């Protein structure tokens, strides 16, 4: 199915004192018969100011929410594309404090939900309560730690509750029914569905089992489902939204553009704009 | 999961969701087979006939005389493939076979664990892929060949610091992708639950034998047990049997590299702090933000910025004491044991020897009965030792 290319108004960039919740975002999108397009980048890749330009470009493309990673030296749940992104950010001098600073800067021009993707050691080292407190202060909507399953999440959940931040959990193909129930009870904001076996990174197509899993979660819980890991083309975005997911999270596909073009920032931003605009267009729900 | 995998507050299951079912499966298999008669009979058979257990507890007479103590060496260096690693790879490899897994993967630093895994892969007819940092591949060509000749595929890791920690990252990623038919054979008492408990279980054979042997030879328990600690599997293997015997002093020796002050070392317990790395809460070498630092030690087996969670527990409980010796002190240990006893230790084990000498020379320790876990043999390190000592070979 071909979509007519729409022109996006850069008027999307707004500033507001009231930040949008995921709930409000999903409601807004539902009214417009659209799913959420949520790009992921690592804060400060390739360096602070360029990274901020990338965020602005993503907003111009119609990002409905943002996922921002804090760079970590050993990102085991990520593939090579995102690991390199982490290392580029670290090499440019990013650290936890600057990453929070980055969120604050984003908040100067948008009120859409911002989720953090943070490996747990960065949270643990700062102190769980302290980390969530700072996150709240900077306007963070949700936190996801890829290496923090429900078994170890008690302290994080307490802090999330205290500071009114959504704690996001992953669900995978391998997640059994009982566990799915438990995760759905603990999670808030949305369920992050891992669409592939393996780590983050671009894939050719969406697996059939992803479609089944979306349906399985929809039967289990009222929480919206967003699909990530391996969503790298507008057709993937379309597929998972047609299958009933409320949104798609796209990381590696964007970061690959950064990776290949970061020495030519103008070209990089153009390419990101082109690619992500297509993805946003693919979130339109078709009535079959 | 059935158990929490905690040692005090350390350990746990800091794993991506994708791996949880595999860890659950592994835990339940471990709980089942660890007490299974048929499994244990078969494991004992391989430990004896294939690996060469039991190993001797050897009284090092010349060193005993020189230092005025009774110094025993637990000869894990005599095992097939050259180190204690084979105890664990046989245990986990056999379990993987019982579980119906088709493929083994492993990480390796210098290559010892990779070789022990490759041997078991060949023994049980399971394709084996070993992840090894590119830096280590270059430094250890001979070990790469050893693995390859045993039919394993060595996959050089080009990410991050291109050493052991990155090899572990890559192995975890492989496992996440191929979790249904693959067993990840972790080589040390680290990682998410149930690995620290399971690897310890397969290494406790060292301590059990040692206890029987020392009681037979000395009619009493030793005063002290000294073992090197990287991830800490040989140390926990010999310590665990003696943990309830509070009169037995337990000392773990970490890789001091160029000295703690230099910042180039692998002394995680001596100089690190609490953190979460590779699946468990333990001590790690990290910066103030929690970014993991690169470790350094002349011996690849101690060159790791983390440590098994049970050691963090024993450390904070003060049941075991952790010290470190530098690269050059370890070299001295290597020479000492070679020239006094005709036994060339692995550079890892040479750290334990070096500290043993220091310990024995203290007047208050005169006459004590000391057991050193000689975890591996030095063949793998001869080129390195020669080049450090300025000898061309």
Interface residues (C-beta under 8 A of the other chain):
Chain A: X72 X73 X74 X75 X76 X77 X79 X80 X83 X84 X87 X90 X95 X96 X97 X119 X120 X121 X122 X124 X125 X126 X146 X147 X148 X149 X151 X152 X169 X170 X171 X172 X173 X174 X175 X176 X179 X194 X197 X198 X199
Chain B: X1 X4 X12 X13 X14 X15 X16 X17 X18 X20 X21 X22 X159 X160 X165 X166 X169 X172 X173 X176 X177 X178 X179 X180 X274 X275 X276 X277 X278 X279 X281 X284 X286 X288 X289 X290 X291 X292
